[in-house]
Each structure stands twice: as structure tokens, then as C-alpha cells.
Amino acid sequence: MVTGIFYWLKADAGWITSLPAILVSQYLISIHWQDAKFGTIANIALLIIALTGFANWKFKNTYLIKRKEGFDLKSTPVDLLTQQDLLPLPLIIRKYIEYTGAIGKPKINNLEARFKAHIRSYHAKEWIILNVIQNNFIDPSRRLFYMSGTMKHLPVAGLHLYKDGKAKMDIRLFSAYKVQYQDGPEMDTAETVTIFNDMCCLAPASLIDPRIQWGETNDQSIKASFTNQGITIHAILYFNNEGRLINFKSKDRYARQEDGSMKLMTWSTPLANYMDYHGYRLAQNGKAMYTYPDGDFCYGEFELTEINYNLSK
């Protein structure tokens, strides 16, 4: 009963109570074998569920350990973002930061965001439904992207990790069997693009960062470059008349191909439906897209459900 309650609550540690329950059950079956032997089938099924729960707990614990490491980093003191801080910035960026409501609020050291997401590959084109927890640490830059959900009715979990300029992606079926793993220089560059995209979309107050170089601009777009750990990436930010960021494009992000290779492609993240999150106006909905020879392909849809800044743990 306790195990059932844990699983009903979707508690990660539900497997802990299930193992002794299975052992006790199997012992009782063994001493009444003739009458109760078919209960072994049920126990085997429960054991598979328990082992899956253990694998999920262990994999998620990897994320939690890395998350704690981020909070253990020495961070700069948090003071308020003022108009004075924005003076070196181009007008179009100042207008965007003001629109989001960041002026007069604390500068950002870190953030934790939660999303509902749908993701698919270019070749499979079947959506995977996911819940996402994302942590960003601004300086030094770190990013954790933990996702869990179902793929073809089977549980799947994944972890994107970026720290010290290095990135890796680890996707697992039942949180145990690797179905996709990627690291290397291409991933490092791709995730550097993602870091800058997160700063633009989720933490506009961080756009005062000196690692950003602003370039050519017009009324509704601006070119920018971002450098971290010796890697420099470029992007174009697009805005509407109200000052909202509506798209982000970069030609410096790699896409994983069917054969496992990485190919440089144009990447964009159109944004929509700005909402209030604890006094910040941010886009609720975003898409992740690559431009293939036959046109744009949306491989990810994200709905921001919660975001908090400057957490201590």
C-alpha cells in the first residue's frame, strides 16, 4: 500500500519501499509454493517496475548533484538593475529589457525554469511528450536541462549538461539504456548558442554581460556575438514594435543527423504569447527550428510554466 501511494504520487523514491515488499511477498510464496506460485509472475512484473524506478532515481540524482554544484559556485553579489546599467547597450536592447520589467529588480545570477515540451527528430517526426526542468548559471556559464516523459509509450529521460565550455547530451530509455549520446566540439559550439539564447529569452537582465558584443542594428533587429570559454557564436535578434523579442536566429548551431554526425545549420527560436511571471514579462511559448534544404522544420515546442531567479539551492 505504501509503495502504491508513492507511485500514485509519482515519488522518485517509490522503488525503495517496493523492494522489501517484493522480497517479503516472494518469501511467503516460497513457503506456500503449491498454492501461491503464480504470485511470482506478479512479483517479477513489480520488480521490473522497481528497477525502472531505481534507474530513474539514479539518473535524476545525477542532475541534482550537478545542480547543487552550480549553486556551490561563487556568484557575484546581486544588486538592482538600473537605467545606468543599460546606457552602454543599443537602444533596441534597452527597450526590450525595459519591456520585460527587469529594471529595478535584482540582476540575475541563476534561474530555474520549468516547461511542458514536445520534441521530435527530423527523420522520425513522432512527438515525444516531456516535462523539463532547466537550470542556468550566468557567470561562469553552466546549463542543466533535465527532461522526462514518454516515447512510444515507454519512459524516457535525458540530460543536457554544459559547463566549463563543454557540453554533452545523454538520452536514455527507462533512464538506463542510452539511445542517444553526443559530445565533442560541435556540441560545445551548439550549446554556447543555446546559452546565449537562454540569456535572451529567459534572462533579459543578463544582456548587460560584457561577453556580448552588439553589432549592426535596425529598427527591428540586431546582430550580436557571444564569447564563452574561447568559443564565439553569432546570432540575430528580431523584435516587434512593442519591443518584444520575437525570434532568434544563428548559423552557428549544429544539428544531429541520422547517421550520428553533426551538421552546421540555421537554427531559430520564434517566441509568442508574452505572460507575467512574478513581475517579468516573458514569452510563454517558443519553438526550436532548423532550416533544412526542403524548408524549416520545428523539432521542439515549449511552454514555460514557471521560472524563478537567484535561487540559493
C-alpha positions as CSV (number, residue, x, y, z in Angstrom):
1,M,0.0,0.0,0.0
2,V,2.8,2.4,0.8
3,T,4.5,1.6,-2.5
4,G,1.3,2.2,-4.3
5,I,0.9,5.6,-2.7
6,F,4.5,6.5,-3.7
7,Y,3.8,5.6,-7.3
8,W,0.5,7.4,-7.3
9,L,2.3,10.5,-6.0
10,K,5.0,9.9,-8.7
11,A,7.6,10.0,-6.0
12,D,11.1,9.2,-7.3
13,A,12.0,7.1,-4.3
14,G,9.0,4.7,-4.6
15,W,11.3,1.9,-5.6
16,I,12.8,1.9,-2.1
17,T,9.6,0.6,-0.4
18,S,8.8,-1.8,-3.3
19,L,11.9,-3.9,-3.0
20,P,11.3,-5.1,0.6
21,A,7.6,-5.6,-0.2
22,I,8.6,-7.9,-3.2
23,L,11.1,-9.8,-1.0
24,V,8.5,-10.5,1.7
25,S,5.9,-11.4,-0.8
26,Q,8.2,-13.9,-2.6
27,Y,9.2,-15.4,0.8
28,L,5.6,-16.1,1.6
29,I,5.0,-17.5,-1.8
30,S,8.0,-19.9,-1.4
31,I,6.7,-21.4,1.8
32,H,3.2,-21.9,0.2
33,W,4.5,-22.7,-3.2
34,Q,1.8,-25.0,-4.5
35,D,-1.0,-22.6,-3.7
36,A,0.7,-19.3,-4.4
37,K,3.4,-19.9,-7.0
38,F,1.7,-17.8,-9.7
39,G,2.2,-14.8,-7.5
40,T,5.8,-14.9,-8.6
41,I,4.7,-13.6,-12.0
42,A,3.2,-10.5,-10.3
43,N,6.4,-10.1,-8.3
44,I,8.6,-10.2,-11.4
45,A,6.4,-7.5,-13.0
46,L,6.7,-5.4,-9.9
47,L,10.5,-6.0,-9.8
48,I,10.8,-4.7,-13.3
49,I,8.9,-1.6,-12.3
50,A,11.0,-1.2,-9.2
51,L,14.3,-1.5,-11.2
52,T,13.0,1.1,-13.6
53,G,12.2,3.4,-10.7
54,F,15.7,2.9,-9.3
55,A,17.2,3.7,-12.7
56,N,15.1,6.9,-12.9
57,W,16.1,7.9,-9.4
58,K,19.8,7.3,-10.1
59,F,19.7,9.2,-13.4
60,K,17.8,12.2,-11.9
61,N,20.2,12.2,-9.0
62,T,23.0,12.9,-11.5
63,Y,21.1,16.1,-12.5
64,L,20.5,17.0,-8.8
65,I,24.2,16.6,-8.0
66,K,25.2,18.8,-10.9
67,R,22.5,21.3,-9.9
68,K,24.0,21.5,-6.4
69,E,27.5,22.0,-7.9
70,G,26.1,25.1,-9.7
71,F,24.7,26.6,-6.5
72,D,28.0,25.9,-4.8
73,L,29.8,28.2,-7.3
74,K,30.9,31.6,-6.1
75,S,28.5,34.1,-7.5
76,T,28.7,37.9,-7.7
77,P,26.6,39.9,-5.3
78,V,23.1,40.7,-6.5
79,D,22.3,44.4,-6.8
80,L,19.5,46.0,-8.6
81,L,19.4,46.6,-12.4
82,T,19.2,50.3,-13.1
83,Q,18.9,52.5,-16.2
84,Q,22.5,53.4,-15.7
85,D,23.4,49.7,-16.3
86,L,21.7,49.9,-19.7
87,L,23.4,53.0,-21.0
88,P,26.2,51.1,-22.9
89,L,23.6,49.0,-24.7
90,P,21.9,49.6,-28.1
91,L,18.5,51.3,-27.9
92,I,16.7,48.2,-29.2
93,I,18.1,46.0,-26.4
94,R,17.4,48.7,-23.7
95,K,13.8,48.8,-25.0
96,Y,13.5,45.0,-24.7
97,I,14.9,44.8,-21.2
98,E,12.6,47.6,-20.1
99,Y,9.6,45.9,-21.7
100,T,10.3,42.7,-19.7
101,G,10.1,44.6,-16.4
102,A,13.7,43.8,-15.3
103,I,14.5,47.4,-14.4
104,G,14.6,47.9,-10.6
105,K,14.8,44.1,-10.0
106,P,17.9,42.2,-8.9
107,K,20.4,41.3,-11.5
108,I,20.5,37.6,-12.4
109,N,23.0,35.0,-11.1
110,N,20.9,31.9,-11.9
111,L,17.5,30.8,-13.0
112,E,15.3,27.6,-12.8
113,A,12.6,27.2,-15.4
114,R,10.0,24.5,-16.0
115,F,8.5,23.7,-19.3
116,K,5.9,21.4,-20.9
117,A,7.5,20.3,-24.2
118,H,7.1,18.2,-27.3
119,I,10.3,17.1,-29.1
120,R,10.8,15.1,-32.3
121,S,13.6,14.2,-34.7
122,Y,13.7,15.2,-38.3
123,H,13.6,11.7,-39.5
124,A,11.2,10.1,-37.0
125,K,8.8,13.1,-36.8
126,E,7.0,11.5,-33.9
127,W,6.5,13.8,-30.9
128,I,7.9,12.9,-27.5
129,I,5.9,14.5,-24.7
130,L,8.2,15.8,-21.9
131,N,8.4,17.7,-18.7
132,V,11.5,19.8,-18.4
133,I,13.5,21.4,-15.6
134,Q,16.2,23.8,-16.7
135,N,18.9,25.5,-14.6
136,N,21.2,28.2,-15.9
137,F,24.0,29.8,-14.0
138,I,25.1,33.0,-15.7
139,D,28.7,33.6,-14.8
140,P,30.5,31.2,-15.1
141,S,28.1,29.8,-17.6
142,R,26.5,26.5,-16.8
143,R,23.3,24.9,-18.1
144,L,21.4,21.8,-17.0
145,F,18.4,20.6,-19.0
146,Y,16.7,17.6,-17.5
147,M,13.7,16.1,-19.3
148,S,11.5,13.1,-18.6
149,G,8.5,11.8,-20.5
150,T,7.3,9.0,-22.8
151,M,8.5,7.8,-26.3
152,K,6.2,5.3,-27.9
153,H,4.5,4.8,-24.5
154,L,7.9,4.0,-22.9
155,P,9.5,6.1,-20.3
156,V,12.5,8.2,-21.5
157,A,14.7,10.7,-19.7
158,G,17.5,13.0,-20.9
159,L,20.1,15.3,-19.5
160,H,21.9,18.1,-21.4
161,L,24.9,19.4,-19.4
162,Y,27.1,22.4,-20.3
163,K,29.9,23.5,-18.0
164,D,33.4,24.9,-18.5
165,G,32.7,25.3,-22.2
166,K,32.0,21.6,-22.7
167,A,28.6,20.1,-23.5
168,K,27.1,16.6,-23.6
169,M,23.6,15.2,-24.3
170,D,22.6,11.8,-22.8
171,I,19.1,10.4,-23.7
172,R,18.0,7.1,-22.0
173,L,15.2,4.7,-22.3
174,F,13.9,3.6,-18.8
175,S,16.6,6.1,-17.6
176,A,19.0,3.2,-18.1
177,Y,19.6,2.3,-21.7
178,K,21.4,5.0,-23.8
179,V,19.5,5.7,-27.0
180,Q,21.4,8.8,-27.9
181,Y,24.7,10.4,-26.6
182,Q,26.5,13.3,-28.1
183,D,29.6,15.3,-27.1
184,G,32.6,17.0,-28.8
185,P,33.4,20.3,-30.3
186,E,30.2,20.6,-32.3
187,M,28.1,20.1,-29.2
188,D,30.3,22.7,-27.3
189,T,29.5,25.3,-30.0
190,A,25.9,24.4,-30.3
191,E,25.3,24.7,-26.6
192,T,27.1,28.0,-26.5
193,V,24.5,29.2,-28.9
194,T,21.8,27.8,-26.6
195,I,23.4,29.6,-23.6
196,F,23.1,32.9,-25.3
197,N,19.6,32.1,-26.5
198,D,18.6,31.4,-22.9
199,M,20.0,34.7,-21.8
200,C,18.0,36.5,-24.5
201,C,14.7,34.6,-23.9
202,L,14.7,33.7,-20.2
203,A,17.0,36.2,-18.6
204,P,16.9,39.6,-20.4
205,A,18.5,41.3,-17.5
206,S,21.7,39.3,-18.2
207,L,22.1,41.1,-21.6
208,I,24.4,43.6,-19.9
209,D,27.0,40.8,-19.8
210,P,30.4,42.1,-21.2
211,R,30.9,38.8,-23.1
212,I,28.2,40.0,-25.6
213,Q,29.2,42.3,-28.5
214,W,26.4,44.1,-30.2
215,G,26.7,44.8,-33.9
216,E,24.7,46.1,-36.8
217,T,21.2,47.1,-35.9
218,N,18.0,48.5,-37.5
219,D,14.5,49.3,-36.1
220,Q,13.6,45.6,-35.5
221,S,16.7,43.5,-35.5
222,I,20.3,43.5,-34.2
223,K,23.3,41.3,-34.7
224,A,25.3,40.0,-31.7
225,S,28.1,37.8,-30.8
226,F,28.7,35.9,-27.5
227,T,32.0,34.5,-26.3
228,N,32.5,31.9,-23.6
229,Q,35.5,29.7,-22.9
230,G,37.1,30.7,-26.2
231,I,34.1,29.9,-28.3
232,T,32.4,32.8,-30.1
233,I,29.0,32.4,-31.7
234,H,26.8,34.8,-33.7
235,A,23.1,35.5,-33.8
236,I,20.5,37.9,-35.0
237,L,17.7,39.0,-32.6
238,Y,14.3,40.1,-34.0
239,F,11.8,42.4,-32.3
240,N,8.3,43.7,-32.9
241,N,7.2,47.3,-32.5
242,E,6.4,46.8,-28.8
243,G,9.9,45.8,-28.1
244,R,9.2,42.1,-27.7
245,L,11.8,39.6,-28.8
246,I,10.0,37.5,-31.4
247,N,12.8,35.4,-32.9
248,F,16.5,34.5,-32.5
249,K,18.5,33.1,-35.4
250,S,22.0,31.6,-35.5
251,K,24.0,29.9,-38.2
252,D,26.5,28.5,-35.6
253,R,24.4,25.6,-34.2
254,Y,24.9,22.0,-35.2
255,A,22.1,19.5,-35.8
256,R,22.5,15.8,-35.3
257,Q,22.0,13.8,-38.5
258,E,20.5,10.3,-38.9
259,D,24.0,8.8,-39.1
260,G,25.0,10.4,-35.9
261,S,27.1,13.1,-37.5
262,M,26.7,16.8,-36.7
263,K,25.9,19.4,-39.4
264,L,26.0,23.1,-39.2
265,M,22.6,24.5,-39.9
266,T,20.5,27.7,-39.3
267,W,18.7,27.5,-36.0
268,S,15.8,29.7,-34.9
269,T,13.5,30.0,-31.9
270,P,10.3,32.0,-32.7
271,L,8.6,33.3,-29.5
272,A,4.9,34.1,-28.7
273,N,2.4,34.9,-26.0
274,Y,4.2,37.1,-23.5
275,M,3.0,36.5,-20.0
276,D,3.7,37.8,-16.5
277,Y,6.0,35.6,-14.4
278,H,6.4,37.1,-10.9
279,G,6.7,40.6,-12.4
280,Y,8.7,39.7,-15.5
281,R,7.1,39.7,-19.0
282,L,8.5,36.7,-20.9
283,A,7.4,34.6,-23.8
284,Q,5.2,31.7,-22.7
285,N,5.6,29.7,-25.9
286,G,8.6,29.0,-28.1
287,K,9.7,26.8,-30.9
288,A,13.0,25.3,-31.8
289,M,13.6,25.0,-35.6
290,Y,16.3,24.0,-38.1
291,T,16.3,25.1,-41.7
292,Y,16.7,22.1,-43.9
293,P,17.0,22.2,-47.7
294,D,13.3,21.5,-48.0
295,G,12.4,24.2,-45.5
296,D,12.1,25.0,-41.8
297,F,11.4,22.0,-39.5
298,C,10.1,22.5,-36.0
299,Y,11.7,19.9,-33.7
300,G,10.6,21.3,-30.4
301,E,7.7,23.2,-28.9
302,F,8.0,24.6,-25.4
303,E,5.5,26.1,-22.9
304,L,7.1,28.0,-20.0
305,T,5.1,27.1,-16.9
306,E,7.3,28.5,-14.1
307,I,10.5,30.5,-13.7
308,N,12.5,31.7,-10.7
309,Y,15.7,33.7,-10.3
310,N,18.6,33.9,-7.9
311,L,17.8,30.7,-6.1
312,S,20.2,29.7,-3.3
313,K,19.7,25.9,-3.5
